[in-house]
């Protein structure tokens, strides 16, 4: 998801493809957690440490978090 936001040189789709190839979980379901916890994590992550994050100083709104997780196939 962060690669998607960062618009990195390596596409988020390639990163996800590699994770799937390695057998790593890439969805909330595969992690065994409810989608609401992914959204919550994205909306409060900017508060965890006192430093700059790709999520911005204000964090993501719930709507933006849902869109990010949906577009990337996490939820």
Secondary structure, 3 states (H helix, E strand, C coil): CHHHHHCCCCCHHHHHHHHHHHCCCCCHHHHCCCHHHHHHHHHHHHHCCCCCCCCCCCCCCHHHHHHHHHHCCCC
